[in-house]
Amino acid sequence: MASILRDLLSTAVENNASDLHIREGKTVQLRIDSNLIEVDFTADTAFIDACLEQIVPPGQIDKFLKTGDLDFAWEEEEVGRFRVNLHKQRGLRGLTLRYVKSKAPTVEEVNLPPILKKIAESRAGVIFISGTTGSGKSTTMAAMLDHINSTMKRHIITIEDPIEYTFTDKKSFFEQREVGLDAESFDSALIHALRQDPDIIVIGEMRNRKTFETAMAAAETGHLVISTLHTKDAPQSVTRILDMFPMEERDTVRKSISGILRAIICQRLAPRAIGKGVVPVNEILINTPIVRKLIFDDHLDKLGQAIENGTEDNMMSFNSCLLKLVNDGAISEETALSLSDNPQGLKMNLKGIFLSGSGIIQ
């Protein structure tokens, strides 16, 4: 049974699959370029039992039996490291294994806007990378960290659940802590990180108020904090943070955000027009004086327009990114329109028509 699991994991890696889905009594499937591909193997009960015996960390099976979910990391020698989610569905067990790449990509390799390098060079403050599940947030964050690692001397502490990419020290040096293995929780790991002389603290996900409060304190005392949010755009990202706090505290928190925020990078993935693979579609909000005042004064509804008007400050709207990708031949018009929050506006842009405060520009 162990050799079968190894073969499945090897097949996933060799075919550049992001995920391997194993469900009790069902055909195994791979996620390749956003598509699900069946593998000619059915995972019976005996196979699932053998998998759990082989890969579940000691003492963790009781937790799974109690809660129905368990996250952990597994490394198969000479194959790679995987992030594993063990779960139940309709009383049956399932495993989702995501391949953790050992080499972080560069900004260029994953077709990210060059401005992300400059954002990554911020000395202090908070950078958020947002998007839905599977939108490539971790890859974008890894590319930014690779730029820092290649160009600057920094002490970088990452706190993740589980670790997504492993880094080799270049100019910077890393300490990567995995919640559940190296630390009890995000909160405790973050508090201890502040005592370890970091320049940069990477938080896999900003999940609750306590974590954000500690992250704010870190940013306010000269550290750079990089984290992710499960939000679809920049205005929603600010709102999501405020929603962590009671109403009577939100005004104070919002004003603090206006001071410590450096940028919000929102991301979606689009299938390539030709060949396999996906390309990132980004919205970039830079905390310029105008943006800072909008957040401070609680005009979050105007952030979208600020992004549209902020091209000279290297800001980018989803539509402007989609337009560039279409013009570059990276994605099709149909794909661009399906991903746009304002397809009518994008249709006009594709025809060379742009609206400004003074009217139509062609």
C-alpha positions as CSV (number, residue, x, y, z in Angstrom):
1,M,0.0,0.0,0.0
2,A,2.9,2.4,0.8
3,S,4.3,1.9,-2.7
4,I,0.9,2.8,-4.2
5,L,0.7,6.1,-2.3
6,R,4.2,6.9,-3.3
7,D,3.4,6.2,-7.0
8,L,0.3,8.4,-6.7
9,L,2.4,11.2,-5.2
10,S,5.1,10.8,-7.8
11,T,2.5,11.0,-10.6
12,A,1.1,14.2,-9.1
13,V,4.5,15.8,-9.0
14,E,5.6,14.6,-12.5
15,N,2.4,16.0,-14.0
16,N,2.7,19.3,-12.2
17,A,-0.6,18.7,-10.3
18,S,-1.4,21.1,-7.5
19,D,-3.5,18.7,-5.6
20,L,-4.2,14.9,-5.2
21,H,-7.7,13.9,-4.1
22,I,-8.1,10.5,-2.5
23,R,-11.7,9.6,-1.4
24,E,-12.7,6.3,0.2
25,G,-14.4,4.1,-2.4
26,K,-13.8,6.6,-5.2
27,T,-11.4,7.1,-8.1
28,V,-8.4,9.2,-7.3
29,Q,-8.2,12.6,-9.0
30,L,-5.5,15.1,-9.7
31,R,-5.9,18.9,-10.0
32,I,-3.9,20.0,-13.1
33,D,-4.2,23.6,-14.4
34,S,-7.5,24.0,-12.6
35,N,-8.9,20.8,-14.2
36,L,-9.7,17.6,-12.4
37,I,-8.1,14.5,-14.1
38,E,-9.0,11.0,-13.0
39,V,-6.3,8.4,-12.2
40,D,-7.0,4.7,-12.9
41,F,-7.1,3.7,-9.2
42,T,-9.9,3.4,-6.7
43,A,-9.1,4.0,-3.0
44,D,-10.8,1.2,-1.1
45,T,-11.1,1.1,2.7
46,A,-7.9,-1.0,3.2
47,F,-5.9,1.6,1.2
48,I,-7.3,4.5,3.2
49,D,-6.5,2.6,6.5
50,A,-2.9,2.0,5.3
51,C,-2.5,5.7,4.2
52,L,-3.6,7.0,7.6
53,E,-1.3,4.6,9.4
54,Q,1.6,5.7,7.3
55,I,1.2,9.5,7.2
56,V,-0.9,10.8,10.1
57,P,1.4,12.2,12.9
58,P,1.5,10.3,16.2
59,G,-1.3,11.2,18.5
60,Q,-3.3,13.1,15.9
61,I,-5.8,10.4,14.8
62,D,-7.9,10.9,17.9
63,K,-8.2,14.6,17.0
64,F,-9.4,13.6,13.6
65,L,-12.0,11.1,15.0
66,K,-13.3,13.8,17.3
67,T,-13.5,16.8,14.9
68,G,-13.7,15.1,11.4
69,D,-10.8,17.3,10.1
70,L,-7.1,17.3,10.4
71,D,-4.3,19.4,8.7
72,F,-0.7,18.3,8.8
73,A,2.4,18.0,6.6
74,W,3.9,14.9,5.1
75,E,7.2,14.4,3.3
76,E,7.8,11.5,1.0
77,E,11.5,10.9,0.5
78,E,12.8,11.8,-3.0
79,V,9.2,12.8,-4.0
80,G,8.5,16.0,-2.0
81,R,6.6,17.6,0.8
82,F,2.8,17.8,0.9
83,R,0.2,19.7,2.8
84,V,-2.5,17.2,3.9
85,N,-6.1,17.7,4.8
86,L,-7.8,14.6,6.2
87,H,-11.6,14.9,6.4
88,K,-14.9,13.1,6.5
89,Q,-17.7,13.3,4.0
90,R,-20.9,11.3,4.3
91,G,-19.2,9.2,6.9
92,L,-16.3,8.3,4.6
93,R,-12.7,9.5,4.8
94,G,-11.0,11.7,2.2
95,L,-7.5,13.1,1.8
96,T,-6.4,16.2,-0.1
97,L,-2.7,16.4,-0.6
98,R,-1.2,19.6,-1.9
99,Y,2.3,19.6,-3.2
100,V,4.6,22.0,-1.4
101,K,7.3,23.2,-3.8
102,S,10.8,23.4,-2.4
103,K,11.9,26.2,-4.7
104,A,10.1,29.5,-4.5
105,P,9.4,31.1,-7.9
106,T,10.6,34.5,-9.0
107,V,8.3,37.4,-9.7
108,E,9.1,37.0,-13.4
109,E,8.5,33.2,-13.5
110,V,4.9,33.6,-12.3
111,N,4.2,36.7,-14.4
112,L,3.6,39.1,-11.6
113,P,3.7,42.9,-12.0
114,P,7.2,44.3,-11.3
115,I,5.9,46.7,-8.7
116,L,5.5,43.8,-6.3
117,K,9.3,43.9,-6.0
118,K,9.2,47.5,-4.8
119,I,6.3,46.7,-2.4
120,A,8.3,43.8,-1.0
121,E,11.2,46.1,-0.2
122,S,9.1,48.1,2.3
123,R,10.9,48.6,5.6
124,A,7.9,48.4,7.9
125,G,4.1,48.1,7.8
126,V,1.6,45.5,6.6
127,I,1.2,44.0,3.2
128,F,-1.9,41.9,2.5
129,I,-2.2,39.4,-0.4
130,S,-5.9,38.6,-0.9
131,G,-8.0,36.3,-3.0
132,T,-10.2,33.2,-2.8
133,T,-9.0,29.7,-2.1
134,G,-6.8,28.5,-4.9
135,S,-6.0,31.9,-6.3
136,G,-2.3,31.6,-5.9
137,K,-1.8,33.8,-2.8
138,S,0.9,31.6,-1.4
139,T,2.8,31.5,-4.7
140,T,2.7,35.3,-5.0
141,M,3.9,35.7,-1.4
142,A,6.7,33.2,-2.0
143,A,7.8,35.1,-5.1
144,M,8.0,38.4,-3.1
145,L,9.9,36.6,-0.3
146,D,12.3,35.2,-3.0
147,H,13.0,38.8,-4.2
148,I,13.8,39.9,-0.6
149,N,15.9,36.8,-0.1
150,S,17.9,37.5,-3.3
151,T,18.5,41.2,-2.8
152,M,18.4,42.1,0.9
153,K,19.8,41.0,4.3
154,R,16.8,40.3,6.4
155,H,15.8,38.0,9.2
156,I,12.5,36.5,8.1
157,I,10.2,34.4,10.3
158,T,7.3,32.6,8.7
159,I,4.3,31.2,10.7
160,E,2.2,28.9,8.6
161,D,-0.4,26.1,8.9
162,P,1.2,24.2,7.2
163,I,4.4,25.5,5.5
164,E,3.7,26.1,1.8
165,Y,7.2,26.7,0.4
166,T,10.5,25.9,1.9
167,F,13.3,28.6,1.5
168,T,17.0,28.2,1.2
169,D,18.9,31.2,2.7
170,K,20.5,33.5,0.2
171,K,21.1,37.1,1.4
172,S,18.4,36.7,4.0
173,F,17.9,34.0,6.6
174,F,14.7,32.2,7.3
175,E,13.1,30.5,10.3
176,Q,9.9,28.7,9.2
177,R,7.5,27.7,11.9
178,E,4.6,25.4,11.4
179,V,1.5,25.7,13.6
180,G,0.8,22.3,15.3
181,L,4.4,21.1,14.8
182,D,6.7,24.0,15.9
183,A,4.1,26.2,17.6
184,E,0.8,25.8,19.4
185,S,-1.1,28.6,17.5
186,F,-0.6,31.6,15.2
187,D,-1.1,33.9,18.2
188,S,1.5,32.3,20.4
189,A,4.0,32.0,17.5
190,L,3.6,35.6,16.6
191,I,4.1,36.8,20.2
192,H,7.3,34.7,20.4
193,A,8.5,35.9,17.0
194,L,8.6,39.5,18.3
195,R,11.3,38.3,20.8
196,Q,13.4,36.8,18.1
197,D,14.7,40.0,16.4
198,P,12.9,39.6,13.1
199,D,12.9,42.1,10.3
200,I,10.0,40.5,8.5
201,I,7.2,38.3,9.9
202,V,5.1,36.3,7.5
203,I,1.7,35.1,8.8
204,G,0.1,32.4,6.6
205,E,-3.4,33.7,7.2
206,M,-4.8,36.5,9.3
207,R,-7.6,34.5,11.0
208,N,-8.7,36.5,14.0
209,R,-8.7,39.7,16.0
210,K,-5.9,38.7,18.4
211,T,-3.5,37.8,15.5
212,F,-4.3,41.1,13.8
213,E,-3.8,43.1,16.9
214,T,-0.3,41.6,17.5
215,A,0.5,42.1,13.8
216,M,-0.5,45.7,14.1
217,A,1.8,46.2,17.1
218,A,4.6,44.5,15.2
219,A,4.1,46.9,12.2
220,E,3.9,49.9,14.4
221,T,7.2,49.0,16.0
222,G,9.2,48.9,12.8
223,H,8.6,45.3,11.5
224,L,7.3,44.4,8.0
225,V,4.3,42.0,8.3
226,I,3.1,40.1,5.2
227,S,-0.1,38.0,5.4
228,T,-3.0,36.8,3.4
229,L,-6.8,37.4,3.5
230,H,-9.7,35.4,1.9
231,T,-11.3,38.5,0.2
232,K,-12.0,39.3,-3.4
233,D,-10.8,42.9,-3.6
234,A,-9.0,45.7,-1.8
235,P,-12.0,47.5,-0.2
236,Q,-13.4,44.1,1.0
237,S,-10.0,43.4,2.6
238,V,-10.2,46.5,4.8
239,T,-13.8,45.7,5.7
240,R,-12.9,42.1,6.6
241,I,-10.3,43.3,9.1
242,L,-12.7,45.8,10.6
243,D,-15.3,43.0,11.0
244,M,-13.0,41.2,13.4
245,F,-13.6,44.0,15.9
246,P,-16.7,45.2,17.8
247,M,-18.4,48.3,16.4
248,E,-17.1,50.6,19.2
249,E,-13.4,49.8,18.3
250,R,-13.6,49.9,14.5
251,D,-13.0,53.6,14.2
252,T,-9.7,53.4,16.1
253,V,-8.7,50.2,14.2
254,R,-9.4,51.8,10.8
255,K,-7.3,54.8,11.6
256,S,-4.4,52.5,12.7
257,I,-4.8,50.6,9.4
258,S,-4.5,53.9,7.5
259,G,-1.1,54.4,9.0
260,I,0.5,50.9,8.9
261,L,-0.8,49.6,5.5
262,R,1.7,49.5,2.7
263,A,-0.3,47.7,0.0
264,I,-3.1,45.2,-0.7
265,I,-2.5,42.8,-3.6
266,C,-5.6,41.0,-4.7
267,Q,-5.4,38.1,-7.1
268,R,-7.4,35.8,-9.3
269,L,-6.1,33.2,-11.8
270,A,-6.9,33.0,-15.5
271,P,-6.3,30.1,-17.9
272,R,-3.8,30.9,-20.6
273,A,-5.2,31.5,-24.1
274,I,-2.7,29.1,-25.6
275,G,-1.2,26.0,-24.0
276,K,-1.6,24.9,-20.5
277,G,-1.3,26.8,-17.2
278,V,-2.7,29.9,-15.6
279,V,-1.6,33.6,-15.2
280,P,-2.3,35.9,-12.3
281,V,-4.8,38.7,-12.6
282,N,-4.0,41.4,-10.0
283,E,-5.6,44.4,-8.4
284,I,-3.0,46.5,-6.5
285,L,-3.8,49.2,-3.9
286,I,-0.8,51.3,-2.7
287,N,-1.3,53.3,0.5
288,T,-0.6,56.7,-1.0
289,P,-1.6,59.9,0.9
290,I,-4.9,59.9,-0.9
291,V,-5.7,56.3,0.0
292,R,-4.5,56.8,3.5
293,K,-7.0,59.7,3.9
294,L,-9.9,57.7,2.4
295,I,-9.3,54.9,4.9
296,F,-8.8,57.3,7.8
297,D,-12.0,59.2,7.0
298,D,-14.0,55.9,6.4
299,H,-14.6,56.4,2.7
300,L,-13.9,52.8,1.9
301,D,-16.4,52.9,-1.0
302,K,-14.1,55.3,-2.8
303,L,-11.0,53.0,-2.8
304,G,-12.0,51.3,-6.1
305,Q,-12.0,54.7,-7.8
306,A,-8.7,55.6,-6.1
307,I,-7.2,52.5,-7.7
308,E,-8.5,53.4,-11.1
309,N,-7.0,56.9,-10.8
310,G,-3.7,55.7,-9.3
311,T,-1.8,54.3,-12.3
312,E,0.9,56.9,-11.8
313,D,1.5,55.5,-8.4
314,N,1.7,52.0,-9.8
315,M,-1.8,51.0,-8.7
316,M,-3.7,48.6,-10.9
317,S,-7.4,47.6,-11.2
318,F,-8.5,44.2,-12.2
319,N,-9.9,45.6,-15.5
320,S,-6.6,47.3,-16.4
321,C,-4.7,44.0,-15.6
322,L,-7.2,42.0,-17.7
323,L,-6.9,44.4,-20.6
324,K,-3.1,44.1,-20.6
325,L,-3.3,40.3,-20.5
326,V,-5.7,40.3,-23.5
327,N,-3.5,42.8,-25.4
328,D,-0.5,40.7,-24.7
329,G,-2.2,37.6,-26.0
330,A,-1.9,35.8,-22.6
331,I,-5.7,35.3,-22.1
332,S,-8.8,35.4,-24.3
333,E,-11.4,38.2,-24.3
334,E,-14.0,35.7,-23.2
335,T,-11.9,34.7,-20.2
336,A,-11.2,38.3,-19.3
337,L,-14.9,39.2,-19.4
338,S,-15.8,36.2,-17.2
339,L,-13.3,37.3,-14.5
340,S,-14.2,41.0,-14.6
341,D,-16.4,42.7,-11.9
342,N,-17.3,45.3,-14.5
343,P,-17.5,43.5,-17.9
344,Q,-19.3,46.3,-19.6
345,G,-16.5,48.7,-18.7
346,L,-13.9,46.1,-19.9
347,K,-15.8,45.7,-23.2
348,M,-15.4,49.5,-23.7
349,N,-11.7,49.3,-22.8
350,L,-11.1,46.5,-25.3
351,K,-12.6,48.8,-28.0
352,G,-10.2,51.6,-27.0
353,I,-12.9,53.6,-25.1
354,F,-12.0,54.8,-21.6
355,L,-14.0,57.0,-19.2
356,S,-12.6,59.8,-17.1
357,G,-14.1,62.4,-14.9
358,S,-14.2,64.8,-17.8
359,G,-15.8,62.4,-20.3
360,I,-14.8,59.7,-22.8
361,I,-11.1,59.2,-23.8
362,Q,-10.3,57.3,-27.0
